[in-house]
Amino acid sequence: MFVVMVSSLVPDHLRGYLSRFVVEVEAGTFVGKVSPSVADHLWERGVAAIGSGRLTQIRSAPQCEQGFEIRTYGQGAPTVYDFDGIQLIARRQAAQNGEV
């Protein structure tokens, strides 16, 4: 299973842990090929150690229409909605006058 994990504002020890299983190709962006159970374990470990950061995991999923599935977690992370088998991302935008 191909997996991409994008992290921001996470503890250094989490980045170090992720780099044991996948390659950090750019600061906070990890890519690799792992088993489904390892991908689940990396997600669980990341969520447990996230602190005030944010984590996104994109992994191959042949059963999905798009061929991948997205998980997000953390403060300010976008919400993923399933719309008839298609995953869509929802983000809040600030109003024109600066209100949220």
C-alpha positions as CSV (number, residue, x, y, z in Angstrom):
1,M,0.0,0.0,0.0
2,F,1.3,3.4,-1.0
3,V,1.1,6.0,1.7
4,V,1.7,9.8,2.0
5,M,1.7,11.5,5.4
6,V,1.8,15.3,5.7
7,S,2.4,16.8,9.1
8,S,2.7,20.3,10.4
9,L,3.6,21.6,13.9
10,V,4.2,18.0,15.2
11,P,6.7,17.0,17.8
12,D,10.2,16.1,16.5
13,H,9.9,12.6,18.0
14,L,6.9,11.9,15.8
15,R,8.8,12.9,12.7
16,G,11.6,10.7,13.8
17,Y,9.2,7.8,14.4
18,L,7.6,8.2,10.9
19,S,11.0,8.3,9.2
20,R,11.6,4.7,10.4
21,F,9.0,3.4,8.1
22,V,8.6,6.0,5.3
23,V,11.0,8.6,3.7
24,E,10.7,12.3,4.6
25,V,11.0,13.8,1.1
26,E,10.4,17.3,2.3
27,A,10.0,18.8,5.7
28,G,6.9,17.2,7.2
29,T,6.0,15.1,4.0
30,F,6.5,11.4,4.3
31,V,6.1,8.9,1.4
32,G,6.4,5.1,1.3
33,K,5.1,1.7,0.6
34,V,3.9,-0.2,3.7
35,S,1.4,-2.9,4.7
36,P,-2.2,-1.8,5.6
37,S,-1.6,-2.7,9.2
38,V,1.6,-0.5,9.3
39,A,-0.3,2.4,7.7
40,D,-3.0,2.1,10.4
41,H,-0.3,1.9,13.1
42,L,1.4,5.0,11.8
43,W,-1.9,6.9,11.8
44,E,-2.8,5.8,15.3
45,R,0.7,6.7,16.6
46,G,0.5,10.1,14.9
47,V,-2.9,10.9,16.3
48,A,-1.7,10.0,19.8
49,A,1.4,12.2,19.5
50,I,0.1,15.1,17.5
51,G,-0.1,17.7,20.2
52,S,-1.4,21.0,18.7
53,G,-0.3,20.0,15.2
54,R,-2.0,18.6,12.2
55,L,-1.7,15.3,10.3
56,T,-3.0,14.1,7.0
57,Q,-2.7,10.6,5.6
58,I,-3.4,9.6,2.0
59,R,-3.2,6.0,1.2
60,S,-4.0,3.8,-1.8
61,A,-7.4,2.1,-1.6
62,P,-8.4,0.2,-4.8
63,Q,-11.9,-0.2,-3.5
64,C,-12.5,3.5,-3.6
65,E,-13.7,5.3,-6.7
66,Q,-10.7,7.7,-6.6
67,G,-8.2,4.9,-5.8
68,F,-7.1,6.5,-2.5
69,E,-8.6,7.5,0.8
70,I,-7.8,10.6,3.0
71,R,-7.6,10.9,6.7
72,T,-7.1,14.3,8.5
73,Y,-6.7,15.1,12.2
74,G,-5.7,18.1,14.3
75,Q,-6.5,21.7,14.9
76,G,-7.6,23.4,11.7
77,A,-7.5,20.2,9.6
78,P,-10.0,20.2,6.8
79,T,-13.0,17.8,7.0
80,V,-13.2,14.9,4.5
81,Y,-16.8,14.1,3.3
82,D,-17.8,11.1,1.3
83,F,-20.2,12.1,-1.4
84,D,-21.4,9.0,-3.3
85,G,-18.0,7.4,-3.1
86,I,-16.0,10.5,-3.9
87,Q,-14.0,12.1,-1.1
88,L,-14.4,15.9,-0.9
89,I,-12.5,18.3,1.3
90,A,-14.3,21.1,3.2
91,R,-12.5,24.1,4.5
92,R,-13.8,27.1,6.4
93,Q,-13.1,30.4,4.7
94,A,-13.0,33.7,6.5
95,A,-15.7,36.2,5.6
96,Q,-14.9,39.3,3.5
97,N,-15.0,41.5,6.6
98,G,-12.6,39.3,8.5
99,E,-15.1,37.3,10.5
100,V,-14.8,33.5,10.7
